Amino acid sequence: MRQDYPRFQAEGAEVVAIAPETLEAASRFAERNPLPYPLAVDPEHRVFDLYDVASKLASLGQRPALFVVDESGTVVFDQVGTQQWQIPANEAVLGLIAGRRGG
């Protein structure tokens, strides 16, 4: 996502990362791995629980996930995996976004 962030913006999309940890831990991560998009924290796993991302059995506490949410708040695409390689490539996600807006 990091390298294609300008392309997502050009499609009218916003990328938001959600870290299932404290503000302090997320800040340390962001210092070592600067992101061009917002990083929100979710220490109580409220968002993770809402989208069924947490799974201690399958992936040591969290699973890689990608959601595309439209302007009305409807999830129009979701992929929750057990490994990062199961998340679709940026090209596929960009194509979905472009297709939804008729581009």
Helices and strands as residue ranges (DSSP letters): H 5-10, E 17-19, H 23-32, E 39-41, H 46-50, H 56-59, E 65-69, E 75-80, G 84-86, H 90-100
